[in-house]
Amino acid sequence: MPMSGNPQLAEDSGASAGRNLGLGLCAFTLMLDGLDNQILGLVMPSLMADWGLERSTFTPFIIATVVLMSAGTSLGGWLGDRFGRKPILFASLALLGALTIASGLANNPSQLLVLRGLSALGMGGVMPNATALLAEYVSLRHRSLSVSLGVAAIPLGGVMGGVLGSIILPAFGWRTMFFMAGGITLLAAFVISSLLPESPALKTARSRPASPGRNEPGEAGYAPQEGPADHGGKQTIFSKALRRDTLALWCALFFSMLGVYSMINWVPTLLSQQGYGLSTASLGLALFNAGGILASVVVAAAMDRYGSRKPLLLTGLVGGLVAMAAIPALAPGNAPILAIVPLGAMGFFIAGMQAALIAFSAQVYPTAMRSTGMGAMMAFGRLGALASSVTGTVILGLGSAHFLAAMGATIVIAGFTSLLARSRAASPRPLRQPVAAAT
């Protein structure tokens, strides 16, 4: 069934080859996002050896990457709503691939800093458009699961980077690693340009704008407000109808990413501080990531089945309890297995909350502004990732118990804050009518 001839595909329960191809390609682009996230860390030891650098030299790289990626995420989402998901996804991948290849030609840290910073703009544009497409290729009942499975591909990209690095770096060096990663990304960009279908829901939204009292295709319960609209008659993510949802999602994802990146950045140090060896620290971080991948499926499936409210609340509450239970488990002198198993459970709830929030946001925003809304949310959430580099150091200095308790607090706050946002996926009522906090 050709996708271009079926603008209602997002609501069609029958599978199609075009839709499945689109889902696979979007998931693969998110894997490339994960690969690029890991590449600097993979080549850092080689760069330090070749150029005689200290580890502190790379702090500006990390800051520039997070800041410019946030800008790229917000801009890429807005452009995706304005010009289409497919062309902006292609442009983002092409920019990322070309600049990654160019990074392999850098001759000093300053050149590499500029190239990696600019490539972060391209990387930022990938996620809001790929996740919006994942949401719009499937029916409403499977939307959370589709987006979460795509987000779960990001850590798989990190695994791909580790495998490539173990083969390429010892034999060919760090420049070849950049060439390989950039080449794969450029190839993916041209495959996207040739084969990826545009969002059918976005096409329909453009051809038949929603009016008061009528649901937008694929968006049960959405209708713009009657009367004068904000910003020259156009709805925005800060219009009265969506302002509360936008602020709630921003706050929830900020605390979620603060917790996720605090764990990713500081778990090895935490375990080392408690007297555990490097192998235990590596395994603990691996279990944390594995727990997040599993949660991407389980929590999203629960959201599709029971609505967003209960799964998000339970993920926050149980995650907070698990973090508190991990405090005695990570005490010095315990068996390594006793220390790392709770980290896997924390990954399930803390990293799982992040995937669930991204999936939930696809149900909050209507088609015409979905990429904008999701992109802005992810951009603000990345500030939590940036804050983790400072807060993690301070809290870890107070001791492991304070650190784990703080991690529990981040997920509880994220869970409760998310309840202030309202899903439009299941409510049959127009947006202007009073609705519950979440479906």
N, C-alpha and C positions, 0 to 999 in steps of 0.2 A: 504494500500500500504506500504510494508515494506520499511523503510528508507534506510536500508543497500543496497537494490537493486536499488536504484534510486539516483545516484550521482548528478543528475541535479535538485534535489528537490528544491534547493534555487531559481531556475528559473521556477519552475512548479507552474502554477496558481491554480491548484486543491489542495484543502485541504486534509490532510491525518491525520489519527489518531496519527501516530508516531510523526509527526511534532507538532501537537497541544499538545501532551503530553510533548514534549521537551520544547515548549514555556511556558507551565504552570510550569514545574519544574524549569526552569531558573528564572522565575518571583518569585517563592517561595524562591529560594536561595537568591535573592536580598532582599526579605522581611526579611530573617534571618540576612542579612548584616545590615539592618536598626534596627533590634532588638538588635544586638550586639553593634551598635553605641550608643544606648540609655541606655544600662544596667548599666554602671558605674554611670551615673547621677541618675538613679532610686534608686540604692542601697547606694548612697553616704550619705544621711541623717542617714541611719541605721548604716553604718560604723563609721560615726562621733560619734554617740551615744555609740556604743559598744566599740570602741577603744579609745574614748576621743580625737579625731583628730580635727584639724582646717581645714577649707575649703582650705587654702593655701597648705595643705599637698598634695592635689590632682593635683597641677600644674604639677609636673613631670609625673604623669600618662597621662595627656592630651598630653604633649609634646612627650613622648615616644610612645604613641599610633599613633599620626600623622606621626612621623618620620618612625617608623617601618611599619606602614600600607603603606606608600609611597614606601618603599623598597619592601614590599610584592607585591604591585600592579605591579611594574615594573618587578620584577623577575617572578611573576606568569604569566604575559602576555607573556614574552619571553619563558618560559617553555611550555605554552599552544601552541605556534606556533611550538615548537620543538618536543613535545611528544604527542600533542593532547589536545583539550579543556577538554574532559570528564575526563581523569585521573587526570589532574591538578586541576580541579574543585572538584573532589572527595577528593583529598589529602588536598586541602585547607579547605574544610568543616570538614574533619576528624580532622585536626590539631586544627581548631577553636573550634570544639565541645569538644574535649578531654581537651584542656587547659581551656575552660570555666568551665567545671566540676571541674577541678583541682583548679580553682580560688575559688570555694566554700569551699575548704579545707585549704585555707591560714590562717595562725595564726598571721600574722603581716603585716604592710603596705609594707615592703620590699619584702616579698614573693608574695604579690598580685601584686606589680609593675612588677616583673619579669614575672609572669604568664600572666598578661594582655598585657604586651609588646610583648611577644612571640605570643600570640593569635592574635595580630594585624597583624603579618606576614601572618597568615592563612586567616584572613579577607580580607587582601589586594589582595590575589590571586583569590578571588571569583569574583569580579566585572569585570575585563577585559575578563575573560573566559565566564562568563554568558552573558555579553553583546555581545561578538563576536558570540556566538551561537544564540542569539536572532536575530542578523543581518543575519546569514547564513541559518536559517531555513525558511526564507520567500523570496519572490521575491523582486527584486530591488525596485519596485514601493511602497512596503510596509515596506521597511527596517527602515526608520526613525521612523515610528509609532511603529513598533515592539520594537525597542530599547528604545524609550521614555516611552512606557507603562511599560516596565520592570524596568526602572529607577524610575518610579512613585511608584513602589512597595516598594521602600526603606522607604519613610515616612510612608507607611502602616505598615511596620515592627515596626516603632516607636510607632504607635498606638497599635499594638499587645503587645508591651512591656509594655505600660502604663496600658492596661487591665490586663495583667498577674501580673504586679507589684501591682495593687490595690487589687488583690485577695491574692497573695502569701505573700507579704511583711508583712502586718499586722498580718497574721495568723501563718506564718512559718519562717519568717526572711530572711535575705539577702543571706544566704548560699543556701537555697532552690531555690531562684531565679536563682542563677548561675547553680545549678543542672538542673533545668527545661530547661533553655535556652540552655545549653550545650547538654542535652539529645535530645531535638528537632533537634538541628543541626547535631548531630551524626546520628540520624535516617534518616535525609534528605540525609546525605552523602551516606549511604548504599542504599537508594532508587535510588539516582543518579547512583551509581555503577551498579545497576541491570537494570534500565529502561531507562536511558537517552541515546538517540542516539548520536553518534559522528557527528560532522559537516560534511555534505555531500560535501560541497564546499571545505573543507580542504582536504578531501580524494582525490578529483579530482585534486586539485592543486598539491598534492604530486605525484600522479600517472602520471600526464601529465604537466610538468613544462611549463610555458609560454615562448614563444619565440618572438623575435622582430616582430611586425606587426600582432601578433595574440592575441586576447583578451583571458585573463584567464577566465575559466568558472565561471560565476556568477559575473564577474568583467568587465563590459563593458568599453572599452577604456583603459584598463591597458595592458601595455607591457613593459618589462624591456628595459633599454637602450641598444643600440648596442655598440659594442666595449668592452673594458675591464671594468668590473664592480668594484665597490668599495669593499674593504675588502675581498680580495681573490676570486673575481668573484661572490660574493653573494650580492644581494640587501639588504640594511638596511634602517631603517627609516631616516638615515642621508646621504643616497646616493644622488647624485646630483638631481635625479628625484623627491625625496620626502623631501629634506632638508627644502625648503621653507614652505611646508605644515606642517611639524612637528613643526617648530619653531612658525608658526602662531597659530597652535592649542594649543601649550603649553602656549603661551602668553595669548590667549583668555580665556582659562580655568582658568589660574591663576587669572585673574581679575574677572572672573565670580564667582569663589569660594571665593575670597576675599570679594565680595559683599554679597554672600549668607550667609557665616558664620559670617560676621559682623552683619548682620540682625538677624540671629538666636541667636547669643551670646549677643547682646546688645539692641535688641528691648525692652525687659522688663525694662532694666535700663533707656532707652530713655524715655519711657512712664512714668515711675516713676519720672524721673527728671522733666518732664513736669507737674507733679501734678496729674497724673491719678492713680487709684487704682490697686491693684494686679489682680483683676478679669479682668479689662480692658487690662492689660498687657498680661495676659494669652490668652485672646480672640484675641488680636492683633497678637500674634505669631501664633495662630492656623489659623487665616485667611491668614497670610503670607504663611504658608505651604500649605493650601488648594488652594491658587492661583497658587502655583508651580505645584501641581498635575494636575490641570485643564490645565495649559499651556503645560504640557508634552504631552497631547493629541492634543490640538489645534495647537500648533506650529509645531509639528512633522507631523500632517496631512497636514498642509500647505506646509511643505518642500517636502513631497511626491508628492503633486499635482503641485506645482509651482517651484520646485527646491530649493536649499538652500539659494541662494543669497538674494532674497527679504525678506523672513521670518526672517533671521538672522539680516539683516540691520534694518528692521522695529522694531523688538524686541528691539534692542539696542537704536534706536532713540526715540521710544515712551516710553520705560522704563525710559530713562533719563528725558523726559518731565514729566512723572508721579511722579518721585522722587522730582522734583522741585515743582510740584503742591501740594505735601504732606507737604511742609514746613509750609504754613499758616494753613493747616488743623490740624496739630499737635500742634498748639499754645496753651499755657495754658489757661484754662477756656472754651475751646470748649466742646461741647457734646461728650461723649465717642464714639458714633457711627460715628461722623464726623472724629474722630482720627483714628479709626481702619479700616474703609473701604479703605482708601488709602493704608494701609499696605497690604491688600489683593491684590490690583492692583499691588503694587510693587512686591509681591510674584509671580504674574503671569509673570512679565517680567524678574525679576532678577533670580528667581529660574528656570523659564522656559528657560532662556538662557543656564543655565548649562545643562539641559536635552537635549536641542537642539544641543549643541556642542558635547556631547557624541554621540548622534545619527549621527551627521554629520561626526564624525571621522570614523564611520563604513563605510562610502562611500568613504573616502579619501584613506584608506589603502587597498591594495589587500589582498586576503585570506591568503596567506602564511605568512604575517607579521601583520595581523590585531590585534591579541591579544597583540603582542609586542608594536605596535603603540598606541593602546588604553590604554594599561597599563602604558606606559611611560608618556603619556599625563595626565592621572589621577594622577600619582605619582607627577608630577610637579605641577599640579593644587592644590594638597593638601597643597603645600607650601603656597598658598594663604590663605587656611583655617588657617594654623599656623600663618601667618602674621596678620590675623584679630584680634588675641588676643592682639597684641601690637597696631596696627594702630587704632583699634576700641576705645581703651582707650584714645589715644591721641586726635583723632578727636572729640569724644564725649565730651571731656573736653572743646572744643572750642564752643560747643553749638549744639542744635538740627539742626539748619539750615545748618551748616557746615557738619554735619554727613550725612544728607539726600542728600545734594549736592554731597558729595563724593560717596555715593551709586549710584547716577545717573551717575557719571563719570565712575565708574567701568563697568557698563553695556554698556555704549556708546563705551568705549575702546574695550571691548570684542566683540561687534558687528562689529566694523570696522576692527579689527584685524583678525577676522574669515574670512573676504573676501579675504585675501591673500592665504588661503588654497583652493585647487581645488578638487572638487568632481570627482571621476571616475565613478560614477554610471550611468550618463546619456550621457557622452561624447563619441561619436563613434571613436574618434581619439586616436592614441597611445599617451602615456605619453610624449614621446620625442618631440612631435610637440607642437607649441605654443598653449596655451589654455587660456580661460578667467579666471579671478581670482576665480570664483566659478560658479557652475551651477545654 
